[in-house]
Amino acid sequence: MSDQRNVETRLSARAIYQTVRHDGEQEMARPIGSLWWSGVAAGIALASSVVAKGLLHMELPDTAWRTPIADLGYCVGFVLVVLGRMQLFTENTITVVLPLMARPSWRALYCTSRLWSVVFVANMVGTFIAAVFVNMAGVDAPDQLHAFNEVAAQGVLGSDWVGNMLRAIPAGFFVAALVWMLPNARGFEIWVIMLPTYLIALGGFAHVVVGSMEVWLLILADHLSVIDGLWGFVAPALVGNVLGGTVLFSLLAYGQVRREI
């Protein structure tokens, strides 16, 4: 009987769409100052994904299962940001796009562009602040800083522009899927957040905000130039995340309820 009640009370695709769309409309109506500081806080909080993964990487022995376990640390920042209701750019590749799809207009396009621009820059500033702090604190903890830089190099280096863009598409898709699943989580929000984000880490996919923290760390350590970091990784990761979150997932999500709304 309990299972039957759960099935009956599970939100339909249409109800999920309306919930996510309503959240998007609320976010687009927020003042720029609120979006900015929430975005900066999200960048700082999401940097903890790199810190947690680096600490696990440092503490675990060099074995075949070291990386899969260390990848669990990647989920930490997403749990903080999503449950803390902070402004994360890749979440907004679906939340603010659904209202635009429902009622296309120049006004809606302007509001979406404004939110995307403010939140993305704020996220980058937040990760930069976190990277500077971690780099300064690393003077007293060189082993930890070395582990953070090693994890950052694994995430950023090794792919060209197109490769980074392609690696970012699944990450954008998984984060959009996370947002879509949350209304049905009902007490299991942490697991709904951890599952797709762990897949991002395990698959070596590129997330533009987490990756920007890694880029800043490598730049501060003189392992990467600013141009190579921003143009070689951040730019293609941004494009790939938007393609995965908006072009793929949002269009599919809207398509399945378009005739019902």
C-alpha positions in Angstrom: 0.0 0.0 0.0 2.9 2.4 0.8 4.5 1.7 -2.6 1.1 2.4 -4.3 0.8 5.8 -2.4 4.3 6.7 -3.5 3.5 6.0 -7.1 0.2 8.0 -6.9 1.9 11.0 -5.2 4.9 11.1 -7.5 5.0 14.3 -9.5 4.2 14.0 -13.2 6.5 15.3 -15.9 4.1 18.2 -16.3 4.2 19.0 -12.6 8.0 18.9 -12.5 8.1 21.2 -15.5 5.8 23.7 -13.8 7.9 23.6 -10.6 11.2 24.1 -12.4 9.7 26.8 -14.6 8.2 28.6 -11.5 11.7 28.6 -9.9 13.2 30.0 -13.0 10.7 32.9 -13.2 11.4 33.7 -9.5 15.2 33.7 -10.2 14.8 36.0 -13.2 12.8 38.5 -11.1 15.6 38.8 -8.4 17.7 42.0 -8.2 21.1 41.9 -9.8 22.8 42.4 -6.4 21.1 39.3 -5.0 22.1 37.2 -8.0 25.6 38.5 -7.8 26.3 37.7 -4.2 24.5 34.4 -4.4 26.7 33.6 -7.4 29.9 34.5 -5.6 28.9 32.4 -2.6 28.2 29.5 -5.0 31.6 29.8 -6.6 33.3 29.7 -3.2 31.2 26.8 -2.0 31.6 24.8 -5.2 35.4 25.2 -4.8 35.1 22.8 -1.9 34.6 20.0 -4.5 38.2 20.4 -5.5 39.4 20.7 -1.9 37.5 17.6 -0.8 38.7 15.6 -3.7 42.2 16.7 -3.2 42.2 15.8 0.5 40.9 12.3 -0.2 43.5 12.0 -3.0 46.2 12.9 -0.5 45.1 10.6 2.3 44.4 7.5 0.2 47.2 5.1 -0.9 48.2 5.0 -4.5 46.1 2.1 -5.6 43.6 1.3 -8.5 40.6 2.4 -6.3 42.2 5.7 -5.1 40.6 7.8 -7.9 37.0 6.4 -7.7 36.9 7.0 -3.9 38.5 10.4 -4.2 35.9 11.4 -6.8 33.3 11.2 -4.0 34.7 14.5 -2.7 33.6 16.1 -6.0 30.0 15.9 -4.8 30.6 18.0 -1.7 30.4 21.4 -3.3 27.3 20.5 -5.3 25.5 19.4 -2.1 26.4 22.8 -0.4 25.3 24.9 -3.4 22.1 23.1 -4.4 20.7 22.6 -0.9 21.9 26.1 0.0 19.9 27.5 -2.9 22.9 29.4 -4.2 23.1 30.6 -7.8 25.0 28.1 -9.9 25.4 28.8 -13.6 24.8 25.3 -14.8 21.6 24.9 -12.9 20.3 27.9 -14.7 20.8 26.3 -18.1 17.4 24.7 -17.5 15.6 26.7 -14.8 15.5 30.0 -16.6 15.3 28.5 -20.1 12.0 26.7 -19.5 10.1 30.0 -19.0 11.8 31.4 -22.1 10.6 28.4 -24.1 7.1 28.6 -22.7 6.7 32.3 -23.6 9.4 33.5 -26.0 9.8 37.2 -26.0 12.6 39.8 -26.1 11.9 40.6 -22.5 12.3 37.0 -21.4 15.5 36.7 -23.6 16.9 39.8 -21.9 16.1 38.5 -18.4 17.7 35.1 -19.2 20.8 36.7 -20.7 21.1 39.1 -17.7 20.9 36.3 -15.2 23.3 34.1 -17.1 25.9 36.9 -17.4 25.7 38.0 -13.8 25.7 34.5 -12.3 28.5 33.2 -14.6 30.9 36.1 -13.8 30.0 35.8 -10.1 30.8 32.1 -10.1 34.1 32.8 -11.7 34.9 35.5 -9.1 33.9 33.1 -6.3 36.2 30.3 -7.5 39.0 32.8 -7.9 38.6 34.0 -4.3 38.6 30.4 -3.1 41.7 29.6 -5.2 43.6 32.6 -3.8 42.7 31.6 -0.2 43.7 28.0 -0.8 47.0 29.1 -2.4 47.8 31.3 0.6 46.8 28.7 3.1 49.0 26.2 1.2 52.1 28.0 2.5 51.5 26.2 5.9 50.2 23.0 4.3 52.3 22.3 1.2 51.2 18.7 1.0 47.6 19.7 0.7 48.3 22.4 -1.9 50.3 19.8 -3.9 47.4 17.4 -3.8 45.0 20.2 -4.9 47.2 21.1 -7.9 47.6 17.5 -8.8 43.8 17.0 -8.9 43.4 20.3 -10.8 45.9 19.1 -13.5 44.0 15.9 -13.9 40.8 17.8 -14.5 42.1 20.6 -16.8 45.2 19.5 -18.7 45.3 16.9 -21.5 42.6 17.9 -23.9 42.3 20.5 -26.7 39.5 23.0 -27.2 37.1 20.6 -28.9 37.9 17.8 -26.5 37.1 20.0 -23.5 33.8 21.1 -25.1 32.8 17.5 -25.8 33.7 16.5 -22.2 31.5 19.3 -20.9 28.3 18.3 -22.7 27.6 15.3 -20.4 28.3 17.4 -17.4 25.7 20.0 -18.5 23.2 17.3 -19.1 23.7 15.6 -15.7 23.4 18.9 -13.8 20.2 19.7 -15.7 18.9 16.2 -14.9 19.7 16.8 -11.2 17.5 20.0 -11.3 14.7 18.1 -13.0 14.8 15.2 -10.5 14.9 17.4 -7.3 11.2 18.1 -7.1 10.6 14.3 -6.8 13.5 13.7 -4.3 11.4 14.1 -1.1 13.9 13.5 1.6 16.5 12.0 -0.7 17.9 15.2 -2.1 21.5 14.5 -1.1 21.5 11.2 -3.1 19.8 12.9 -6.1 22.6 15.5 -6.0 25.4 13.0 -5.5 24.5 10.5 -8.2 24.9 12.7 -11.3 27.8 14.8 -9.9 29.7 11.6 -9.0 29.2 10.5 -12.6 30.7 13.8 -13.7 33.8 13.2 -11.6 34.0 9.5 -12.5 33.7 10.1 -16.2 36.2 12.9 -16.2 33.6 15.3 -17.6 34.2 19.1 -17.6 32.1 21.3 -15.4 32.9 25.0 -16.1 32.6 26.3 -12.5 34.5 23.4 -10.7 37.0 23.5 -13.6 37.5 27.3 -13.1 38.7 26.6 -9.6 41.2 24.1 -11.0 42.3 26.6 -13.6 42.8 29.4 -11.1 44.9 27.0 -8.9 47.1 26.1 -11.9 47.5 29.7 -12.9 48.5 30.7 -9.4 51.0 27.9 -9.3 52.5 29.0 -12.7 51.5 25.6 -14.3 49.1 27.3 -16.7 48.9 30.7 -18.5 45.8 32.8 -18.1 45.0 32.6 -21.8 45.4 28.8 -21.9 43.2 28.5 -18.8 40.4 30.8 -19.8 40.3 30.2 -23.5 41.6 26.6 -23.6 39.3 25.3 -20.8 36.8 27.7 -19.4 35.4 28.8 -22.8 34.9 25.3 -24.3 33.5 24.0 -20.9 31.0 26.9 -20.9 29.9 26.1 -24.4 29.6 22.3 -23.7 27.7 22.8 -20.5 25.2 25.1 -22.2 24.8 22.6 -25.0 24.3 19.7 -22.6 22.0 21.5 -20.2 20.0 23.7 -22.5 20.1 22.4 -26.1 19.9 18.7 -25.1 18.1 18.4 -21.7 15.9 21.5 -21.6 14.6 20.9 -25.1 13.9 17.2 -24.3 12.2 18.2 -21.0 10.1 20.8 -22.7 9.3 18.6 -25.6 7.7 15.9 -23.5 5.2 18.3 -21.9 4.8 20.8 -24.7 1.3 19.5 -25.7 0.1 19.3 -22.1 0.8 22.8 -20.9 
